[in-house]
Amino acid sequence: MRKVAKIAISLPGDVLEVVEKERKAKGESRSEFFRRAVEALLRQERERAAVEQYVHGYQQMPETADE
């Protein structure tokens, strides 16, 4: 089993209301909701960084006419 840590966060009331509505609709606990949200954000950031690295590499070494 993965080691887990408890954390506390502060949210504006209107954001918490939306979170509660969404997580209840999906039958998730708050922990599941936020874990899924954080994992999605981290995945998006990794993908964005990979695309940025690819674009940078292409700018440094663009395709030749033969390619």
N, CA, C and O atoms as a Maestro MAE file, in Angstrom:
{
 s_m_m2io_version
 :::
 2.0.0
}

f_m_ct {
 s_m_title
 :::
 protein
 m_atom[268] {
  # First column is atom index #
  i_m_mmod_type
  r_m_x_coord
  r_m_y_coord
  r_m_z_coord
  i_m_residue_number
  s_m_chain_name
  s_m_pdb_residue_name
  s_m_pdb_atom_name
  i_m_atomic_number
  :::
  1 25 0.831 -1.184 0.000 1 A "MET " " N  " 7
  2 3 0.000 0.000 0.000 1 A "MET " " CA " 6
  3 2 0.876 1.248 0.000 1 A "MET " " C  " 6
  4 15 1.881 1.318 0.707 1 A "MET " " O  " 8
  5 25 0.477 2.228 -0.804 2 A "ARG " " N  " 7
  6 3 1.238 3.473 -0.856 2 A "ARG " " CA " 6
  7 2 1.078 4.245 0.437 2 A "ARG " " C  " 6
  8 15 0.020 4.232 1.066 2 A "ARG " " O  " 8
  9 25 2.141 4.912 0.815 3 A "LYS " " N  " 7
  10 3 2.085 5.749 2.002 3 A "LYS " " CA " 6
  11 2 1.242 6.983 1.674 3 A "LYS " " C  " 6
  12 15 1.422 7.595 0.621 3 A "LYS " " O  " 8
  13 25 0.345 7.341 2.549 4 A "VAL " " N  " 7
  14 3 -0.494 8.512 2.342 4 A "VAL " " CA " 6
  15 2 -0.267 9.506 3.469 4 A "VAL " " C  " 6
  16 15 0.131 9.135 4.573 4 A "VAL " " O  " 8
  17 25 -0.523 10.759 3.175 5 A "ALA " " N  " 7
  18 3 -0.388 11.810 4.169 5 A "ALA " " CA " 6
  19 2 -1.669 12.634 4.166 5 A "ALA " " C  " 6
  20 15 -2.249 12.895 3.112 5 A "ALA " " O  " 8
  21 25 -2.093 13.031 5.328 6 A "LYS " " N  " 7
  22 3 -3.245 13.908 5.449 6 A "LYS " " CA " 6
  23 2 -2.767 15.344 5.341 6 A "LYS " " C  " 6
  24 15 -1.722 15.714 5.878 6 A "LYS " " O  " 8
  25 25 -3.555 16.145 4.634 7 A "ILE " " N  " 7
  26 3 -3.255 17.569 4.523 7 A "ILE " " CA " 6
  27 2 -4.538 18.348 4.771 7 A "ILE " " C  " 6
  28 15 -5.635 17.792 4.718 7 A "ILE " " O  " 8
  29 25 -4.392 19.604 5.035 8 A "ALA " " N  " 7
  30 3 -5.547 20.488 5.179 8 A "ALA " " CA " 6
  31 2 -5.408 21.595 4.152 8 A "ALA " " C  " 6
  32 15 -4.319 22.133 3.950 8 A "ALA " " O  " 8
  33 25 -6.511 21.933 3.503 9 A "ILE " " N  " 7
  34 3 -6.485 23.033 2.543 9 A "ILE " " CA " 6
  35 2 -7.622 23.993 2.867 9 A "ILE " " C  " 6
  36 15 -8.602 23.622 3.513 9 A "ILE " " O  " 8
  37 25 -7.477 25.216 2.415 10 A "SER " " N  " 7
  38 3 -8.526 26.220 2.578 10 A "SER " " CA " 6
  39 2 -9.082 26.548 1.203 10 A "SER " " C  " 6
  40 15 -8.332 26.762 0.251 10 A "SER " " O  " 8
  41 25 -10.404 26.585 1.109 11 A "LEU " " N  " 7
  42 3 -11.068 26.901 -0.151 11 A "LEU " " CA " 6
  43 2 -12.122 27.962 0.087 11 A "LEU " " C  " 6
  44 15 -12.740 27.999 1.152 11 A "LEU " " O  " 8
  45 25 -12.332 28.818 -0.886 12 A "PRO " " N  " 7
  46 3 -13.466 29.737 -0.779 12 A "PRO " " CA " 6
  47 2 -14.768 28.925 -0.743 12 A "PRO " " C  " 6
  48 15 -14.851 27.850 -1.337 12 A "PRO " " O  " 8
  49 25 -15.758 29.436 -0.060 13 A "GLY " " N  " 7
  50 3 -17.013 28.725 0.098 13 A "GLY " " CA " 6
  51 2 -17.676 28.325 -1.202 13 A "GLY " " C  " 6
  52 15 -18.218 27.225 -1.313 13 A "GLY " " O  " 8
  53 25 -17.640 29.215 -2.198 14 A "ASP " " N  " 7
  54 3 -18.291 28.894 -3.471 14 A "ASP " " CA " 6
  55 2 -17.583 27.753 -4.188 14 A "ASP " " C  " 6
  56 15 -18.228 26.950 -4.861 14 A "ASP " " O  " 8
  57 25 -16.264 27.674 -4.051 15 A "VAL " " N  " 7
  58 3 -15.512 26.577 -4.663 15 A "VAL " " CA " 6
  59 2 -15.849 25.266 -3.953 15 A "VAL " " C  " 6
  60 15 -16.048 24.238 -4.601 15 A "VAL " " O  " 8
  61 25 -15.911 25.304 -2.641 16 A "LEU " " N  " 7
  62 3 -16.249 24.105 -1.880 16 A "LEU " " CA " 6
  63 2 -17.638 23.594 -2.248 16 A "LEU " " C  " 6
  64 15 -17.849 22.384 -2.339 16 A "LEU " " O  " 8
  65 25 -18.574 24.494 -2.456 17 A "GLU " " N  " 7
  66 3 -19.923 24.083 -2.852 17 A "GLU " " CA " 6
  67 2 -19.899 23.314 -4.167 17 A "GLU " " C  " 6
  68 15 -20.570 22.291 -4.305 17 A "GLU " " O  " 8
  69 25 -19.138 23.800 -5.120 18 A "VAL " " N  " 7
  70 3 -19.040 23.128 -6.420 18 A "VAL " " CA " 6
  71 2 -18.354 21.774 -6.263 18 A "VAL " " C  " 6
  72 15 -18.789 20.783 -6.849 18 A "VAL " " O  " 8
  73 25 -17.293 21.735 -5.481 19 A "VAL " " N  " 7
  74 3 -16.582 20.474 -5.228 19 A "VAL " " CA " 6
  75 2 -17.532 19.459 -4.610 19 A "VAL " " C  " 6
  76 15 -17.594 18.312 -5.052 19 A "VAL " " O  " 8
  77 25 -18.267 19.878 -3.594 20 A "GLU " " N  " 7
  78 3 -19.194 18.970 -2.915 20 A "GLU " " CA " 6
  79 2 -20.244 18.434 -3.882 20 A "GLU " " C  " 6
  80 15 -20.555 17.243 -3.863 20 A "GLU " " O  " 8
  81 25 -20.778 19.287 -4.708 21 A "LYS " " N  " 7
  82 3 -21.789 18.868 -5.685 21 A "LYS " " CA " 6
  83 2 -21.212 17.849 -6.660 21 A "LYS " " C  " 6
  84 15 -21.830 16.821 -6.933 21 A "LYS " " O  " 8
  85 25 -20.027 18.142 -7.182 22 A "GLU " " N  " 7
  86 3 -19.384 17.256 -8.160 22 A "GLU " " CA " 6
  87 2 -19.009 15.912 -7.552 22 A "GLU " " C  " 6
  88 15 -19.274 14.863 -8.139 22 A "GLU " " O  " 8
  89 25 -18.399 15.945 -6.389 23 A "ARG " " N  " 7
  90 3 -17.944 14.688 -5.799 23 A "ARG " " CA " 6
  91 2 -19.114 13.817 -5.366 23 A "ARG " " C  " 6
  92 15 -19.053 12.594 -5.495 23 A "ARG " " O  " 8
  93 25 -20.174 14.424 -4.858 24 A "LYS " " N  " 7
  94 3 -21.352 13.655 -4.465 24 A "LYS " " CA " 6
  95 2 -22.010 13.025 -5.687 24 A "LYS " " C  " 6
  96 15 -22.472 11.886 -5.630 24 A "LYS " " O  " 8
  97 25 -22.050 13.768 -6.794 25 A "ALA " " N  " 7
  98 3 -22.639 13.236 -8.028 25 A "ALA " " CA " 6
  99 2 -21.871 12.017 -8.522 25 A "ALA " " C  " 6
  100 15 -22.451 11.122 -9.137 25 A "ALA " " O  " 8
  101 25 -20.572 11.978 -8.255 26 A "LYS " " N  " 7
  102 3 -19.733 10.858 -8.693 26 A "LYS " " CA " 6
  103 2 -19.572 9.795 -7.619 26 A "LYS " " C  " 6
  104 15 -18.955 8.757 -7.856 26 A "LYS " " O  " 8
  105 25 -20.122 10.050 -6.443 27 A "GLY " " N  " 7
  106 3 -20.001 9.088 -5.357 27 A "GLY " " CA " 6
  107 2 -18.601 8.993 -4.796 27 A "GLY " " C  " 6
  108 15 -18.194 7.935 -4.314 27 A "GLY " " O  " 8
  109 25 -17.857 10.086 -4.851 28 A "GLU " " N  " 7
  110 3 -16.471 10.101 -4.371 28 A "GLU " " CA " 6
  111 2 -16.377 10.743 -2.993 28 A "GLU " " C  " 6
  112 15 -17.205 11.571 -2.614 28 A "GLU " " O  " 8
  113 25 -15.365 10.345 -2.266 29 A "SER " " N  " 7
  114 3 -15.032 11.052 -1.032 29 A "SER " " CA " 6
  115 2 -14.272 12.322 -1.421 29 A "SER " " C  " 6
  116 15 -13.841 12.474 -2.564 29 A "SER " " O  " 8
  117 25 -14.117 13.212 -0.476 30 A "ARG " " N  " 7
  118 3 -13.311 14.407 -0.751 30 A "ARG " " CA " 6
  119 2 -11.889 14.014 -1.114 30 A "ARG " " C  " 6
  120 15 -11.298 14.585 -2.030 30 A "ARG " " O  " 8
  121 25 -11.338 13.042 -0.399 31 A "SER " " N  " 7
  122 3 -9.971 12.607 -0.686 31 A "SER " " CA " 6
  123 2 -9.844 12.099 -2.108 31 A "SER " " C  " 6
  124 15 -8.897 12.450 -2.812 31 A "SER " " O  " 8
  125 25 -10.794 11.270 -2.541 32 A "GLU " " N  " 7
  126 3 -10.754 10.742 -3.912 32 A "GLU " " CA " 6
  127 2 -10.858 11.871 -4.923 32 A "GLU " " C  " 6
  128 15 -10.127 11.896 -5.913 32 A "GLU " " O  " 8
  129 25 -11.768 12.803 -4.674 33 A "PHE " " N  " 7
  130 3 -11.954 13.922 -5.596 33 A "PHE " " CA " 6
  131 2 -10.671 14.723 -5.766 33 A "PHE " " C  " 6
  132 15 -10.227 14.974 -6.886 33 A "PHE " " O  " 8
  133 25 -10.076 15.123 -4.638 34 A "PHE " " N  " 7
  134 3 -8.872 15.943 -4.718 34 A "PHE " " CA " 6
  135 2 -7.666 15.164 -5.224 34 A "PHE " " C  " 6
  136 15 -6.826 15.724 -5.929 34 A "PHE " " O  " 8
  137 25 -7.564 13.891 -4.882 35 A "ARG " " N  " 7
  138 3 -6.474 13.064 -5.402 35 A "ARG " " CA " 6
  139 2 -6.559 12.995 -6.920 35 A "ARG " " C  " 6
  140 15 -5.562 13.171 -7.621 35 A "ARG " " O  " 8
  141 25 -7.772 12.734 -7.420 36 A "ARG " " N  " 7
  142 3 -7.981 12.649 -8.871 36 A "ARG " " CA " 6
  143 2 -7.681 13.989 -9.536 36 A "ARG " " C  " 6
  144 15 -7.066 14.028 -10.602 36 A "ARG " " O  " 8
  145 25 -8.108 15.079 -8.921 37 A "ALA " " N  " 7
  146 3 -7.872 16.412 -9.483 37 A "ALA " " CA " 6
  147 2 -6.378 16.736 -9.537 37 A "ALA " " C  " 6
  148 15 -5.886 17.257 -10.538 37 A "ALA " " O  " 8
  149 25 -5.669 16.429 -8.466 38 A "VAL " " N  " 7
  150 3 -4.228 16.707 -8.421 38 A "VAL " " CA " 6
  151 2 -3.486 15.836 -9.430 38 A "VAL " " C  " 6
  152 15 -2.594 16.314 -10.129 38 A "VAL " " O  " 8
  153 25 -3.853 14.563 -9.504 39 A "GLU " " N  " 7
  154 3 -3.199 13.673 -10.480 39 A "GLU " " CA " 6
  155 2 -3.430 14.172 -11.901 39 A "GLU " " C  " 6
  156 15 -2.515 14.132 -12.723 39 A "GLU " " O  " 8
  157 25 -4.644 14.645 -12.204 40 A "ALA " " N  " 7
  158 3 -4.942 15.171 -13.537 40 A "ALA " " CA " 6
  159 2 -4.116 16.420 -13.820 40 A "ALA " " C  " 6
  160 15 -3.575 16.570 -14.915 40 A "ALA " " O  " 8
  161 25 -4.016 17.309 -12.851 41 A "LEU " " N  " 7
  162 3 -3.221 18.524 -13.026 41 A "LEU " " CA " 6
  163 2 -1.751 18.194 -13.260 41 A "LEU " " C  " 6
  164 15 -1.116 18.764 -14.147 41 A "LEU " " O  " 8
  165 25 -1.217 17.282 -12.470 42 A "LEU " " N  " 7
  166 3 0.187 16.895 -12.634 42 A "LEU " " CA " 6
  167 2 0.429 16.255 -14.000 42 A "LEU " " C  " 6
  168 15 1.450 16.518 -14.636 42 A "LEU " " O  " 8
  169 25 -0.510 15.412 -14.456 43 A "ARG " " N  " 7
  170 3 -0.399 14.785 -15.770 43 A "ARG " " CA " 6
  171 2 -0.420 15.854 -16.874 43 A "ARG " " C  " 6
  172 15 0.370 15.792 -17.816 43 A "ARG " " O  " 8
  173 25 -1.323 16.827 -16.752 44 A "GLN " " N  " 7
  174 3 -1.389 17.917 -17.734 44 A "GLN " " CA " 6
  175 2 -0.089 18.713 -17.762 44 A "GLN " " C  " 6
  176 15 0.398 19.077 -18.833 44 A "GLN " " O  " 8
  177 25 0.464 18.978 -16.603 45 A "GLU " " N  " 7
  178 3 1.716 19.725 -16.533 45 A "GLU " " CA " 6
  179 2 2.872 18.954 -17.178 45 A "GLU " " C  " 6
  180 15 3.697 19.538 -17.880 45 A "GLU " " O  " 8
  181 25 2.927 17.636 -16.935 46 A "ARG " " N  " 7
  182 3 3.969 16.807 -17.571 46 A "ARG " " CA " 6
  183 2 3.803 16.824 -19.091 46 A "ARG " " C  " 6
  184 15 4.784 16.947 -19.825 46 A "ARG " " O  " 8
  185 25 2.558 16.701 -19.560 47 A "GLU " " N  " 7
  186 3 2.301 16.705 -21.003 47 A "GLU " " CA " 6
  187 2 2.656 18.057 -21.611 47 A "GLU " " C  " 6
  188 15 3.247 18.114 -22.690 47 A "GLU " " O  " 8
  189 25 2.298 19.156 -20.925 48 A "ARG " " N  " 7
  190 3 2.624 20.490 -21.414 48 A "ARG " " CA " 6
  191 2 4.132 20.670 -21.510 48 A "ARG " " C  " 6
  192 15 4.639 21.216 -22.490 48 A "ARG " " O  " 8
  193 25 4.846 20.208 -20.487 49 A "ALA " " N  " 7
  194 3 6.312 20.323 -20.479 49 A "ALA " " CA " 6
  195 2 6.922 19.492 -21.606 49 A "ALA " " C  " 6
  196 15 7.887 19.919 -22.239 49 A "ALA " " O  " 8
  197 25 6.364 18.307 -21.858 50 A "ALA " " N  " 7
  198 3 6.884 17.461 -22.936 50 A "ALA " " CA " 6
  199 2 6.673 18.121 -24.287 50 A "ALA " " C  " 6
  200 15 7.564 18.095 -25.137 50 A "ALA " " O  " 8
  201 25 5.503 18.712 -24.494 51 A "VAL " " N  " 7
  202 3 5.231 19.405 -25.763 51 A "VAL " " CA " 6
  203 2 6.155 20.604 -25.906 51 A "VAL " " C  " 6
  204 15 6.696 20.853 -26.983 51 A "VAL " " O  " 8
  205 25 6.334 21.341 -24.828 52 A "GLU " " N  " 7
  206 3 7.223 22.499 -24.855 52 A "GLU " " CA " 6
  207 2 8.651 22.075 -25.202 52 A "GLU " " C  " 6
  208 15 9.334 22.741 -25.980 52 A "GLU " " O  " 8
  209 25 9.091 20.965 -24.621 53 A "GLN " " N  " 7
  210 3 10.435 20.451 -24.899 53 A "GLN " " CA " 6
  211 2 10.537 20.016 -26.365 53 A "GLN " " C  " 6
  212 15 11.550 20.266 -27.018 53 A "GLN " " O  " 8
  213 25 9.491 19.368 -26.879 54 A "TYR " " N  " 7
  214 3 9.478 18.938 -28.273 54 A "TYR " " CA " 6
  215 2 9.561 20.147 -29.198 54 A "TYR " " C  " 6
  216 15 10.360 20.154 -30.135 54 A "TYR " " O  " 8
  217 25 8.752 21.162 -28.946 55 A "VAL " " N  " 7
  218 3 8.748 22.367 -29.783 55 A "VAL " " CA " 6
  219 2 10.105 23.045 -29.732 55 A "VAL " " C  " 6
  220 15 10.630 23.472 -30.760 55 A "VAL " " O  " 8
  221 25 10.669 23.144 -28.544 56 A "HIS " " N  " 7
  222 3 11.989 23.763 -28.402 56 A "HIS " " CA " 6
  223 2 13.027 22.977 -29.211 56 A "HIS " " C  " 6
  224 15 13.837 23.566 -29.927 56 A "HIS " " O  " 8
  225 25 12.997 21.668 -29.096 57 A "GLY " " N  " 7
  226 3 13.934 20.833 -29.848 57 A "GLY " " CA " 6
  227 2 13.752 20.991 -31.355 57 A "GLY " " C  " 6
  228 15 14.728 21.047 -32.103 57 A "GLY " " O  " 8
  229 25 12.497 21.062 -31.792 58 A "TYR " " N  " 7
  230 3 12.222 21.228 -33.215 58 A "TYR " " CA " 6
  231 2 12.717 22.591 -33.695 58 A "TYR " " C  " 6
  232 15 13.221 22.715 -34.811 58 A "TYR " " O  " 8
  233 25 12.572 23.605 -32.854 59 A "GLN " " N  " 7
  234 3 13.060 24.938 -33.228 59 A "GLN " " CA " 6
  235 2 14.576 24.953 -33.327 59 A "GLN " " C  " 6
  236 15 15.145 25.661 -34.157 59 A "GLN " " O  " 8
  237 25 15.230 24.164 -32.472 60 A "GLN " " N  " 7
  238 3 16.687 24.100 -32.510 60 A "GLN " " CA " 6
  239 2 17.195 23.280 -33.693 60 A "GLN " " C  " 6
  240 15 18.246 23.584 -34.258 60 A "GLN " " O  " 8
  241 25 16.446 22.239 -34.067 61 A "MET " " N  " 7
  242 3 16.843 21.369 -35.166 61 A "MET " " CA " 6
  243 2 15.612 21.054 -36.035 61 A "MET " " C  " 6
  244 15 15.074 19.950 -35.969 61 A "MET " " O  " 8
  245 25 15.173 22.019 -36.843 62 A "PRO " " N  " 7
  246 3 13.992 21.770 -37.672 62 A "PRO " " CA " 6
  247 2 14.259 20.714 -38.744 62 A "PRO " " C  " 6
  248 15 15.404 20.407 -39.075 62 A "PRO " " O  " 8
  249 25 13.157 20.168 -39.273 63 A "GLU " " N  " 7
  250 3 13.289 19.183 -40.344 63 A "GLU " " CA " 6
  251 2 13.930 19.820 -41.563 63 A "GLU " " C  " 6
  252 15 13.754 21.006 -41.841 63 A "GLU " " O  " 8
  253 25 14.670 19.004 -42.272 64 A "THR " " N  " 7
  254 3 15.230 19.477 -43.534 64 A "THR " " CA " 6
  255 2 14.243 19.163 -44.640 64 A "THR " " C  " 6
  256 15 13.273 18.438 -44.421 64 A "THR " " O  " 8
  257 25 14.480 19.701 -45.824 65 A "ALA " " N  " 7
  258 3 13.601 19.442 -46.967 65 A "ALA " " CA " 6
  259 2 13.559 17.960 -47.291 65 A "ALA " " C  " 6
  260 15 12.530 17.452 -47.736 65 A "ALA " " O  " 8
  261 25 14.678 17.254 -47.072 66 A "ASP " " N  " 7
  262 3 14.737 15.806 -47.367 66 A "ASP " " CA " 6
  263 2 13.902 14.983 -46.389 66 A "ASP " " C  " 6
  264 15 13.449 13.888 -46.721 66 A "ASP " " O  " 8
  265 25 13.707 15.499 -45.215 67 A "GLU " " N  " 7
  266 3 12.961 14.742 -44.205 67 A "GLU " " CA " 6
  267 2 11.483 14.896 -44.461 67 A "GLU " " C  " 6
  268 15 10.668 14.338 -43.726 67 A "GLU " " O  " 8
  :::
 }
 m_bond[267] {
  # First column is bond index #
  i_m_from
  i_m_to
  i_m_order
  :::
  1 1 2 1
  2 2 3 1
  3 3 4 2
  4 3 5 1
  5 5 6 1
  6 6 7 1
  7 7 8 2
  8 7 9 1
  9 9 10 1
  10 10 11 1
  11 11 12 2
  12 11 13 1
  13 13 14 1
  14 14 15 1
  15 15 16 2
  16 15 17 1
  17 17 18 1
  18 18 19 1
  19 19 20 2
  20 19 21 1
  21 21 22 1
  22 22 23 1
  23 23 24 2
  24 23 25 1
  25 25 26 1
  26 26 27 1
  27 27 28 2
  28 27 29 1
  29 29 30 1
  30 30 31 1
  31 31 32 2
  32 31 33 1
  33 33 34 1
  34 34 35 1
  35 35 36 2
  36 35 37 1
  37 37 38 1
  38 38 39 1
  39 39 40 2
  40 39 41 1
  41 41 42 1
  42 42 43 1
  43 43 44 2
  44 43 45 1
  45 45 46 1
  46 46 47 1
  47 47 48 2
  48 47 49 1
  49 49 50 1
  50 50 51 1
  51 51 52 2
  52 51 53 1
  53 53 54 1
  54 54 55 1
  55 55 56 2
  56 55 57 1
  57 57 58 1
  58 58 59 1
  59 59 60 2
  60 59 61 1
  61 61 62 1
  62 62 63 1
  63 63 64 2
  64 63 65 1
  65 65 66 1
  66 66 67 1
  67 67 68 2
  68 67 69 1
  69 69 70 1
  70 70 71 1
  71 71 72 2
  72 71 73 1
  73 73 74 1
  74 74 75 1
  75 75 76 2
  76 75 77 1
  77 77 78 1
  78 78 79 1
  79 79 80 2
  80 79 81 1
  81 81 82 1
  82 82 83 1
  83 83 84 2
  84 83 85 1
  85 85 86 1
  86 86 87 1
  87 87 88 2
  88 87 89 1
  89 89 90 1
  90 90 91 1
  91 91 92 2
  92 91 93 1
  93 93 94 1
  94 94 95 1
  95 95 96 2
  96 95 97 1
  97 97 98 1
  98 98 99 1
  99 99 100 2
  100 99 101 1
  101 101 102 1
  102 102 103 1
  103 103 104 2
  104 103 105 1
  105 105 106 1
  106 106 107 1
  107 107 108 2
  108 107 109 1
  109 109 110 1
  110 110 111 1
  111 111 112 2
  112 111 113 1
  113 113 114 1
  114 114 115 1
  115 115 116 2
  116 115 117 1
  117 117 118 1
  118 118 119 1
  119 119 120 2
  120 119 121 1
  121 121 122 1
  122 122 123 1
  123 123 124 2
  124 123 125 1
  125 125 126 1
  126 126 127 1
  127 127 128 2
  128 127 129 1
  129 129 130 1
  130 130 131 1
  131 131 132 2
  132 131 133 1
  133 133 134 1
  134 134 135 1
  135 135 136 2
  136 135 137 1
  137 137 138 1
  138 138 139 1
  139 139 140 2
  140 139 141 1
  141 141 142 1
  142 142 143 1
  143 143 144 2
  144 143 145 1
  145 145 146 1
  146 146 147 1
  147 147 148 2
  148 147 149 1
  149 149 150 1
  150 150 151 1
  151 151 152 2
  152 151 153 1
  153 153 154 1
  154 154 155 1
  155 155 156 2
  156 155 157 1
  157 157 158 1
  158 158 159 1
  159 159 160 2
  160 159 161 1
  161 161 162 1
  162 162 163 1
  163 163 164 2
  164 163 165 1
  165 165 166 1
  166 166 167 1
  167 167 168 2
  168 167 169 1
  169 169 170 1
  170 170 171 1
  171 171 172 2
  172 171 173 1
  173 173 174 1
  174 174 175 1
  175 175 176 2
  176 175 177 1
  177 177 178 1
  178 178 179 1
  179 179 180 2
  180 179 181 1
  181 181 182 1
  182 182 183 1
  183 183 184 2
  184 183 185 1
  185 185 186 1
  186 186 187 1
  187 187 188 2
  188 187 189 1
  189 189 190 1
  190 190 191 1
  191 191 192 2
  192 191 193 1
  193 193 194 1
  194 194 195 1
  195 195 196 2
  196 195 197 1
  197 197 198 1
  198 198 199 1
  199 199 200 2
  200 199 201 1
  201 201 202 1
  202 202 203 1
  203 203 204 2
  204 203 205 1
  205 205 206 1
  206 206 207 1
  207 207 208 2
  208 207 209 1
  209 209 210 1
  210 210 211 1
  211 211 212 2
  212 211 213 1
  213 213 214 1
  214 214 215 1
  215 215 216 2
  216 215 217 1
  217 217 218 1
  218 218 219 1
  219 219 220 2
  220 219 221 1
  221 221 222 1
  222 222 223 1
  223 223 224 2
  224 223 225 1
  225 225 226 1
  226 226 227 1
  227 227 228 2
  228 227 229 1
  229 229 230 1
  230 230 231 1
  231 231 232 2
  232 231 233 1
  233 233 234 1
  234 234 235 1
  235 235 236 2
  236 235 237 1
  237 237 238 1
  238 238 239 1
  239 239 240 2
  240 239 241 1
  241 241 242 1
  242 242 243 1
  243 243 244 2
  244 243 245 1
  245 245 246 1
  246 246 247 1
  247 247 248 2
  248 247 249 1
  249 249 250 1
  250 250 251 1
  251 251 252 2
  252 251 253 1
  253 253 254 1
  254 254 255 1
  255 255 256 2
  256 255 257 1
  257 257 258 1
  258 258 259 1
  259 259 260 2
  260 259 261 1
  261 261 262 1
  262 262 263 1
  263 263 264 2
  264 263 265 1
  265 265 266 1
  266 266 267 1
  267 267 268 2
  :::
 }
}
